[in-house]
Amino acid sequence: MEITMVSLIVSTVALLIALGTFYFWNSDRKKPKADDTSFTARPLQLQAYERLVMLSERIALPNLVSRLNVPGIGAREMQVLLLESIKQEYEYNATQQIYVSPVAWNAVRNLKDQNMLIVNQVASTVPPEGTGLDLSRRLLEFVMSQKKGELHTIVLEALNYEAKKLMK
């Protein structure tokens, strides 16, 4: 009878250890580790918003035109140069979408798409023998004629708002 009693005690102790270990592991996993997550994610999120603000500034048409002012090139070459610059800037920062809200990322993507569309539409109005300067001038005139304001300003305000929400 002593062997039966010892094996019963050993089985009970083993069961209690197993239940304790199970409870410990499950209760530890269920608790959100807000301090760990927010500590590591928040700086990355703020950095992503910062990079998207820079992207928005760099692909804003007035800034793009002034930065890519290449004397002596044709309008079509300037069009390609502008479009490639927008694409490269966007692709370089595409990974930031995992750190920002879908609304913020969609705003940036819409800015890229709209600016590329504007470049193509304005370029189609420049005669084939037109210069890059002609295209640049028409793009700036188009931007200045917008009554509702420039989209990049609206995108910057949205990114600013989202980043400030994170800092509270």
Buried (B, 14 or more C-beta within 10 A) or exposed (E): EEEEEEEEEEEEEEEEEEEEEEEEEEEEEEEEEEEEEEEEEEEEBBEBBEBBBEBBBBBBBBEBBEEBEEEEBBBBBBBBBBBEBBEEBBEEBEEBBEBBBEEBBBBBBEBBEBBBEBBEEBBEEBEEEBBBBBBBBBBBEBBEEEEEEBBBEBBBEBBEEBBEEBEE
